[in-house]
């Protein structure tokens, strides 16, 4: 059926940037909101293959994005929230990303890979076609609200949402997209 893909910007937990900038902001407010929606949402976690490969480190916590993704999955579980699937974005067979995918699968987590789309973001005719978004695997979800999040910026959240919208539209569903900041 129809879905709302809700892209969650920023950090889900310990959002100290927001709490520094916004006096009185609860650094865990996003997680508290998601917890209230527990059992009514699917959660998709995106991570860019290049960040895994380059062992990119989060400046704020000093851990790599793949370690942060694992930690985020555990943190969500601690709040009684399960990750429906992980998407490794712009994947071109990076060895470290392949190892990460296998680690997740051993933990029983569904993993999808999305390859880079030629001409992204300028070539709209190609991007919005079966060779573009249509070539990405559709991620099966069971709830009408799908939260799309990531351990860091430029992880492919928007592209993942748009791929899902493309597939839904092709199936006759008028799904929507919104961003939660």
C-alpha positions as CSV (number, residue, x, y, z in Angstrom):
1,X,0.0,0.0,0.0
2,X,0.8,3.7,0.2
3,X,3.7,4.7,2.4
4,X,5.2,7.9,3.8
5,X,9.0,7.8,3.6
6,X,10.3,10.0,6.4
7,X,13.9,11.0,6.1
8,X,15.4,11.7,9.5
9,X,18.2,14.2,9.3
10,X,20.9,14.6,12.0
11,X,21.6,12.1,14.7
12,X,18.9,9.9,16.3
13,X,20.7,9.7,19.6
14,X,23.0,12.1,21.5
15,X,22.4,15.0,19.0
16,X,24.8,17.3,20.8
17,X,25.0,19.7,17.9
18,X,21.3,20.4,18.1
19,X,21.4,20.7,21.9
20,X,24.3,23.2,21.6
21,X,22.5,25.3,19.0
22,X,19.0,25.0,20.5
23,X,18.8,25.8,24.2
24,X,16.7,23.2,26.1
25,X,16.8,20.7,23.1
26,X,16.7,17.1,24.3
27,X,19.6,15.3,22.5
28,X,17.5,12.0,22.5
29,X,14.1,13.6,21.4
30,X,14.1,11.8,18.0
31,X,14.6,8.4,19.6
32,X,11.9,9.1,22.1
33,X,9.5,10.0,19.3
34,X,10.4,6.8,17.4
35,X,9.9,4.8,20.5
36,X,6.3,6.2,20.8
37,X,5.8,4.9,17.2
38,X,7.3,1.5,18.0
39,X,5.4,-1.3,16.2
40,X,3.9,1.2,13.7
41,X,7.1,2.0,11.7
42,X,9.8,0.4,9.6
43,X,13.3,1.7,9.8
44,X,15.7,1.7,6.9
45,X,19.4,2.5,7.7
46,X,21.6,3.9,4.8
47,X,25.3,3.9,4.7
48,X,27.5,5.0,1.8
49,X,29.9,2.2,0.6
50,X,32.8,4.7,0.2
51,X,32.6,5.8,3.8
52,X,33.0,2.1,4.9
53,X,35.8,1.6,2.4
54,X,37.7,4.7,3.5
55,X,37.1,3.9,7.2
56,X,35.7,7.4,7.5
57,X,35.6,8.4,11.2
58,X,32.8,10.4,12.9
59,X,34.4,13.6,14.1
60,X,32.2,13.8,17.2
61,X,32.6,10.2,18.5
62,X,35.9,9.1,16.9
63,X,34.5,5.8,15.5
64,X,34.1,4.7,11.9
65,X,30.7,4.9,10.2
66,X,30.3,1.2,9.9
67,X,31.0,0.8,13.7
68,X,28.5,3.7,14.2
69,X,25.9,1.9,12.1
70,X,26.3,-1.3,14.2
71,X,26.1,0.8,17.4
72,X,23.0,2.6,16.0
73,X,21.3,-0.8,15.3
74,X,22.1,-1.9,18.9
75,X,20.9,1.5,20.3
76,X,17.6,1.2,18.4
77,X,17.2,-2.4,19.9
78,X,17.8,-1.0,23.4
79,X,14.8,1.4,22.7
80,X,12.7,-1.6,21.4
81,X,13.1,-0.6,17.8
82,X,14.2,-3.0,15.1
83,X,15.9,-2.0,11.8
84,X,13.9,-3.4,8.9
85,X,16.8,-3.2,6.5
86,X,20.2,-1.7,5.8
87,X,21.0,-0.2,2.4
88,X,24.7,0.1,1.3
89,X,24.5,3.0,-1.2
90,X,26.6,3.7,-4.2
91,X,28.0,0.2,-3.9
92,X,30.5,-1.0,-6.5
93,X,31.9,-4.1,-4.8
94,X,34.1,-2.4,-2.2
95,X,35.7,-5.2,-0.1
96,X,35.1,-3.5,3.3
97,X,31.5,-2.9,2.4
98,X,31.1,-6.6,1.4
99,X,32.6,-7.6,4.8
100,X,30.2,-5.2,6.6
101,X,27.2,-6.6,4.6
102,X,28.2,-10.2,5.6
103,X,28.5,-9.1,9.3
104,X,25.0,-7.6,9.2
105,X,23.6,-10.7,7.5
106,X,25.1,-13.0,10.2
107,X,23.2,-10.9,12.7
108,X,19.9,-11.6,10.8
109,X,19.7,-8.1,9.3
110,X,18.4,-7.7,5.7
111,X,20.9,-5.9,3.6
112,X,20.4,-4.3,0.1
113,X,23.0,-2.7,-2.1
114,X,22.2,0.2,-4.4
115,X,24.7,0.9,-7.2
116,X,25.6,4.5,-8.2
117,X,23.2,5.9,-10.8
118,X,25.0,7.2,-14.0
119,X,24.6,11.0,-14.4
120,X,23.2,11.5,-10.8
121,X,21.8,14.1,-10.0
122,X,21.6,15.9,-13.4
123,X,20.3,13.3,-15.9
124,X,16.7,13.2,-14.6
125,X,15.4,11.2,-17.5
126,X,17.8,8.4,-16.8
127,X,17.6,8.7,-13.0
128,X,13.8,8.4,-13.0
129,X,13.7,5.3,-15.1
130,X,14.0,1.5,-14.8
131,X,17.8,2.0,-15.4
132,X,18.0,4.5,-12.6
133,X,15.8,4.3,-9.5
134,X,14.1,1.2,-11.0
135,X,17.4,-0.7,-11.0
136,X,17.6,-0.4,-7.2
137,X,16.2,-3.3,-5.2
138,X,12.8,-2.5,-3.6
139,X,12.9,-2.7,0.2
140,X,9.9,-4.6,1.5
141,X,8.3,-2.8,4.5
142,X,5.1,-3.7,6.4
143,X,4.0,-0.3,7.9
144,X,2.7,2.8,6.3
145,X,5.4,5.0,8.0
146,X,9.0,4.2,6.9
147,X,11.8,6.1,8.7
148,X,15.0,6.4,6.6
149,X,18.1,7.3,8.6
150,X,21.9,7.0,8.6
151,X,24.9,7.3,10.8
152,X,26.2,10.3,8.8
153,X,25.5,12.8,6.0
154,X,25.6,12.0,2.3
155,X,24.6,8.4,3.1
156,X,22.0,8.1,0.3
157,X,18.9,8.6,2.4
158,X,17.1,10.8,-0.2
159,X,18.1,8.6,-3.1
160,X,16.8,5.5,-1.1
161,X,13.5,7.3,-0.5
162,X,13.1,8.3,-4.1
163,X,13.9,4.8,-5.3
164,X,11.2,3.5,-3.0
165,X,8.8,6.2,-4.3
166,X,9.6,5.2,-7.9
167,X,8.8,1.5,-7.2
168,X,5.6,2.4,-5.4
169,X,4.5,4.7,-8.2
170,X,5.2,1.9,-10.7
171,X,3.0,-0.4,-8.6
172,X,0.2,2.2,-8.6
173,X,0.7,3.5,-5.1
174,X,0.9,7.3,-4.4
175,X,3.4,7.2,-1.6
176,X,4.9,10.4,-0.2
177,X,8.2,11.8,1.1
178,X,9.0,14.2,4.0
179,X,12.1,15.2,5.8
180,X,12.2,15.4,9.6
181,X,14.9,17.7,11.0
